[in-house]
Amino acid sequence: MATGTSTTDLSRQRSGLWLHVLLGVLSLIMVAPFIWMVLTSLKTLPELGEPGWMPAKFQWGNYPEVFFVIPFLRFMANSLVVAGWVTALQVLTSAMAAYSFARLEWPGRDRVFFLYLGTMMLPGLVMLIPNFEIMVRFGLVDTYAGLVLPAAFSAFGTFLLRQFMLGIPKALDEAAEIDGASKWRIFWEVILPLSRPGLITLAIFTFVGNFQSFFWPLVMTKSVDKYTLPVGLLFFDTERGQATHLLMAGVTMSVIPLVIVFVLLQRQLISGIQIGGVKG
Amino acid sequence: MKTTARSKGLLAGLLFLLPNILGFLAFTLVPLAMSFGMAFTNWDFLKHNMFRDVPLHFMGIDNFLRLLRSADFWLYLGNTFYLMLGLPFAMAGSLVAALLLSRVERGRRLILPAMIAATVVLIASALGMVWLGASARAMWMLFALLFASVLVAGVFSGGTLYRTLFYLPNFTAGVATFVLWKKLYNPDTGPINVGLGWLLDGVASAINAMPAVFAHGVPVVCALLIATLSIWHWRRLRRLWDDSEAGVAAIIGGGVSLAVAAFFLLSWEGMGGLYAWSGAAVVLLVWVLSLARRPRPWGKPKATDKGLGTEVAVGMVLIPLFMLLAAGIVAGPGLPAAAAVGIPAPDWLADYNWAKPALMIMMLWAAIGSNNMILYLAGLSNIPPELYEAADMDGASSTQRFWNITWPQLAPVTFFIAIMSVIGGLQGGFEMARAMTQGGPAGSTTTLAYFIYSEGFQNGSMGYASAAAWILFLLVFVLSVFNFRYGNRHVND
């Protein structure tokens, strides 16, 4: 590639410019609803009924007002706690199971693995109603445990990490075994550090997915102080009244932490999927 | 000696599996068995709970019979499939985005200067806006500056920025996005109809300026185009059939799709019926063609032409074309009269026929930059560069490179995404309906998922809802098996 002649370089640069213009326009289309969201969050209540995008004057006071009207920080904390616990539990249990499926030899292993894979096909809705029933019987409705536990065990995560661990050279754990390391130490000190991109990929998918999960928190939470952000924000959008400007301010604030996490970790996200590979 | 090693291995293997398998048993297997049992009872949340314990009745298959007999259930099933017509577009969008991004990312990467430059431009534009005051002119300036800063940052960061911006809808994919789009779709104040209003006014004045004959010709032209396209397509199908490359599965799939199409035609009204019918007809064609063992769309046999690709691509062009043409036939005669008073923009979510297309547009927007795009990006970078170098030596055009190298090499990823999308699509639509439409107007956006939720959790009829959930499971299962059996063939041969 580096030995290309100057004419091809030039044409490549020119096509590169058009590519950037195209991508720039696409990006703007993707971002436009968010610009509208931020501008709407700076409007006054009467201005919401007007078609223009621009508020007459930026109402920065809308942002503090969100905290007065709903316990925003409480909802945010609930979401972070729930998504954080789900992510931690899911990554740990999936990594252990993946280690067992990818690196340990035991009879019937592959048959059990395919059973696991099969469960990915089940619609979550089939399990939703009885899961709720189980939570009622155990008295876990309206508790953090009830929000976290059903989401904490995933066949998808096991599948992703197994594919990833299959790519790590076997010689490494054999060497560790000769040195007399236990299975647990091999897992903890050899395999886990080498699986870091895969773990981060799974962690991002899980965290983002659970931070916004709506269905389960909606049926599981009864008291306001257990509401997660997606459920709590609906306070601004009910049949009785709509405070769209405050809703948009709340949504804007709820997106920011996720964007920061993504920007910081995105390079590892891509490499995690690359090495893991998606083989049908 | 050997047996102890084996049993030690088993012990270790199971111990590592234990945490996951306990959760799996408690929250997957047990609920599964429970819901299967519940589907055969009259379990009602209001009658059977921890405070009142009215004895349960075993109902046999009554729940299932009641479901299959209720017209609403079939309508909701139809809605679910209708919304799934958007999936191929979403996949294509992700692929195109990934292709564009992968071309940019071969360039240099100077992330830090790019970020600094973009931040400076952004802060400058924000200050400018504050200084100018909020006005319509400031609005356009904001967009221009944003575009400029995106370009600057994009050129320097080599795609990182674009990727982040494309992925942005994912962070709010929950309820926030739905409420946002509900406002965007607002017929009076939403920006979509404000923009469309200008456009339609222009179209109306153009039609008014034309002699009425032209407008009356629209349905005729549309009908002719539909006929031509259908004949062309059926001839392709015949050719594949004569080469005995369409199997039994194709016939079964075709029959099912025909039945679905007939159902749409009989039970839906007005424009919605025509849309849905033409959509279903095209889906039928796409299905049948994609099941043909080795598709040869343009009559040229190619050694590397495999995967579901070309049929999906053809179908994606045809589906909107058929829909547009069908709309032309319906709306054509009324055009001059409508243009005289001004063509109204659709009411989107409040309109029975427009609510589903509105949801599909939103889903497309959210799906382009989703995890699918990231999977495609990863898949693209896994293609060995030697393949492209060899193609370059043979003087292949970029279209040939795509269809003969990129697309077949991506077949496993596409297969994975297609399966996941179909499974997700069948179970989908709940959150949209809950946050945007409450399933309306007149049930036109109620999918099976929302139906199960409203029956089970709002009306309390858990038994009935469980039965619906199990029918949904059967559907997912059958479609997945079908996918694995026939979709996988192209991937592995």
HADDOCK unambig.tbl for C-alpha pairs under 7 A between the chains (distance, minus, plus):
assign (segid A and resid 20 and name CA) (segid B and resid 151 and name CA) 6.51 0.50 0.50
assign (segid A and resid 20 and name CA) (segid B and resid 155 and name CA) 6.85 0.50 0.50
assign (segid A and resid 21 and name CA) (segid B and resid 151 and name CA) 6.95 0.50 0.50
assign (segid A and resid 23 and name CA) (segid B and resid 162 and name CA) 6.92 0.50 0.50
assign (segid A and resid 24 and name CA) (segid B and resid 147 and name CA) 6.49 0.50 0.50
assign (segid A and resid 24 and name CA) (segid B and resid 150 and name CA) 6.14 0.50 0.50
assign (segid A and resid 24 and name CA) (segid B and resid 151 and name CA) 5.85 0.50 0.50
assign (segid A and resid 27 and name CA) (segid B and resid 162 and name CA) 6.31 0.50 0.50
assign (segid A and resid 27 and name CA) (segid B and resid 165 and name CA) 5.91 0.50 0.50
assign (segid A and resid 27 and name CA) (segid B and resid 166 and name CA) 6.21 0.50 0.50
assign (segid A and resid 28 and name CA) (segid B and resid 147 and name CA) 6.97 0.50 0.50
assign (segid A and resid 30 and name CA) (segid B and resid 165 and name CA) 6.95 0.50 0.50
assign (segid A and resid 30 and name CA) (segid B and resid 166 and name CA) 6.23 0.50 0.50
assign (segid A and resid 31 and name CA) (segid B and resid 165 and name CA) 6.75 0.50 0.50
assign (segid A and resid 37 and name CA) (segid B and resid 180 and name CA) 6.97 0.50 0.50
assign (segid A and resid 49 and name CA) (segid B and resid 189 and name CA) 5.97 0.50 0.50
assign (segid A and resid 50 and name CA) (segid B and resid 189 and name CA) 5.72 0.50 0.50
assign (segid A and resid 51 and name CA) (segid B and resid 189 and name CA) 4.28 0.50 0.50
assign (segid A and resid 51 and name CA) (segid B and resid 190 and name CA) 6.21 0.50 0.50
assign (segid A and resid 51 and name CA) (segid B and resid 191 and name CA) 6.54 0.50 0.50
assign (segid A and resid 54 and name CA) (segid B and resid 134 and name CA) 6.22 0.50 0.50
assign (segid A and resid 54 and name CA) (segid B and resid 135 and name CA) 6.28 0.50 0.50
assign (segid A and resid 54 and name CA) (segid B and resid 136 and name CA) 6.63 0.50 0.50
assign (segid A and resid 54 and name CA) (segid B and resid 139 and name CA) 6.70 0.50 0.50
assign (segid A and resid 55 and name CA) (segid B and resid 134 and name CA) 6.43 0.50 0.50
assign (segid A and resid 56 and name CA) (segid B and resid 134 and name CA) 5.63 0.50 0.50
assign (segid A and resid 56 and name CA) (segid B and resid 135 and name CA) 6.88 0.50 0.50
assign (segid A and resid 57 and name CA) (segid B and resid 134 and name CA) 6.08 0.50 0.50
assign (segid A and resid 93 and name CA) (segid B and resid 19 and name CA) 5.91 0.50 0.50
assign (segid A and resid 93 and name CA) (segid B and resid 20 and name CA) 5.21 0.50 0.50
assign (segid A and resid 94 and name CA) (segid B and resid 20 and name CA) 6.65 0.50 0.50
assign (segid A and resid 96 and name CA) (segid B and resid 16 and name CA) 5.25 0.50 0.50
assign (segid A and resid 96 and name CA) (segid B and resid 17 and name CA) 6.33 0.50 0.50
assign (segid A and resid 97 and name CA) (segid B and resid 16 and name CA) 5.73 0.50 0.50
assign (segid A and resid 97 and name CA) (segid B and resid 17 and name CA) 4.54 0.50 0.50
assign (segid A and resid 97 and name CA) (segid B and resid 20 and name CA) 6.44 0.50 0.50
assign (segid A and resid 100 and name CA) (segid B and resid 13 and name CA) 5.05 0.50 0.50
assign (segid A and resid 100 and name CA) (segid B and resid 16 and name CA) 5.82 0.50 0.50
assign (segid A and resid 100 and name CA) (segid B and resid 17 and name CA) 6.32 0.50 0.50
assign (segid A and resid 104 and name CA) (segid B and resid 9 and name CA) 6.94 0.50 0.50
assign (segid A and resid 104 and name CA) (segid B and resid 13 and name CA) 6.02 0.50 0.50
assign (segid A and resid 105 and name CA) (segid B and resid 9 and name CA) 6.05 0.50 0.50
assign (segid A and resid 106 and name CA) (segid B and resid 6 and name CA) 6.77 0.50 0.50
assign (segid A and resid 106 and name CA) (segid B and resid 9 and name CA) 5.40 0.50 0.50
assign (segid A and resid 106 and name CA) (segid B and resid 10 and name CA) 4.71 0.50 0.50
assign (segid A and resid 106 and name CA) (segid B and resid 13 and name CA) 6.34 0.50 0.50
assign (segid A and resid 107 and name CA) (segid B and resid 10 and name CA) 6.69 0.50 0.50
assign (segid A and resid 121 and name CA) (segid B and resid 477 and name CA) 6.85 0.50 0.50
assign (segid A and resid 122 and name CA) (segid B and resid 473 and name CA) 6.34 0.50 0.50
assign (segid A and resid 123 and name CA) (segid B and resid 427 and name CA) 6.46 0.50 0.50
assign (segid A and resid 123 and name CA) (segid B and resid 473 and name CA) 6.01 0.50 0.50
assign (segid A and resid 125 and name CA) (segid B and resid 469 and name CA) 6.38 0.50 0.50
assign (segid A and resid 126 and name CA) (segid B and resid 32 and name CA) 6.80 0.50 0.50
assign (segid A and resid 126 and name CA) (segid B and resid 35 and name CA) 6.67 0.50 0.50
assign (segid A and resid 126 and name CA) (segid B and resid 466 and name CA) 6.70 0.50 0.50
assign (segid A and resid 126 and name CA) (segid B and resid 469 and name CA) 5.06 0.50 0.50
assign (segid A and resid 126 and name CA) (segid B and resid 470 and name CA) 6.42 0.50 0.50
assign (segid A and resid 127 and name CA) (segid B and resid 28 and name CA) 6.57 0.50 0.50
assign (segid A and resid 127 and name CA) (segid B and resid 31 and name CA) 5.29 0.50 0.50
assign (segid A and resid 127 and name CA) (segid B and resid 32 and name CA) 5.65 0.50 0.50
assign (segid A and resid 127 and name CA) (segid B and resid 35 and name CA) 6.82 0.50 0.50
assign (segid A and resid 130 and name CA) (segid B and resid 31 and name CA) 4.96 0.50 0.50
assign (segid A and resid 130 and name CA) (segid B and resid 34 and name CA) 6.08 0.50 0.50
assign (segid A and resid 130 and name CA) (segid B and resid 35 and name CA) 5.70 0.50 0.50
assign (segid A and resid 131 and name CA) (segid B and resid 27 and name CA) 6.53 0.50 0.50
assign (segid A and resid 131 and name CA) (segid B and resid 31 and name CA) 5.70 0.50 0.50
assign (segid A and resid 150 and name CA) (segid B and resid 27 and name CA) 5.68 0.50 0.50
assign (segid A and resid 153 and name CA) (segid B and resid 20 and name CA) 5.90 0.50 0.50
assign (segid A and resid 153 and name CA) (segid B and resid 23 and name CA) 5.72 0.50 0.50
assign (segid A and resid 153 and name CA) (segid B and resid 24 and name CA) 6.36 0.50 0.50
assign (segid A and resid 208 and name CA) (segid B and resid 171 and name CA) 6.55 0.50 0.50
assign (segid A and resid 212 and name CA) (segid B and resid 174 and name CA) 5.06 0.50 0.50
assign (segid A and resid 213 and name CA) (segid B and resid 174 and name CA) 6.59 0.50 0.50
assign (segid A and resid 214 and name CA) (segid B and resid 174 and name CA) 6.92 0.50 0.50
assign (segid A and resid 230 and name CA) (segid B and resid 174 and name CA) 6.97 0.50 0.50
assign (segid A and resid 230 and name CA) (segid B and resid 175 and name CA) 5.95 0.50 0.50
assign (segid A and resid 251 and name CA) (segid B and resid 176 and name CA) 6.10 0.50 0.50
assign (segid A and resid 255 and name CA) (segid B and resid 171 and name CA) 6.29 0.50 0.50
assign (segid A and resid 255 and name CA) (segid B and resid 172 and name CA) 6.49 0.50 0.50
assign (segid A and resid 258 and name CA) (segid B and resid 171 and name CA) 6.31 0.50 0.50
assign (segid A and resid 263 and name CA) (segid B and resid 164 and name CA) 6.84 0.50 0.50
assign (segid A and resid 270 and name CA) (segid B and resid 374 and name CA) 6.78 0.50 0.50
assign (segid A and resid 270 and name CA) (segid B and resid 378 and name CA) 6.25 0.50 0.50
assign (segid A and resid 273 and name CA) (segid B and resid 375 and name CA) 6.93 0.50 0.50
assign (segid A and resid 273 and name CA) (segid B and resid 378 and name CA) 6.07 0.50 0.50
assign (segid A and resid 274 and name CA) (segid B and resid 378 and name CA) 4.77 0.50 0.50
assign (segid A and resid 274 and name CA) (segid B and resid 379 and name CA) 6.86 0.50 0.50
assign (segid A and resid 274 and name CA) (segid B and resid 382 and name CA) 6.81 0.50 0.50
assign (segid A and resid 278 and name CA) (segid B and resid 413 and name CA) 6.05 0.50 0.50
assign (segid A and resid 279 and name CA) (segid B and resid 412 and name CA) 5.72 0.50 0.50
assign (segid A and resid 279 and name CA) (segid B and resid 413 and name CA) 6.95 0.50 0.50
assign (segid A and resid 280 and name CA) (segid B and resid 412 and name CA) 5.10 0.50 0.50
assign (segid A and resid 280 and name CA) (segid B and resid 415 and name CA) 6.54 0.50 0.50
assign (segid A and resid 280 and name CA) (segid B and resid 416 and name CA) 5.75 0.50 0.50
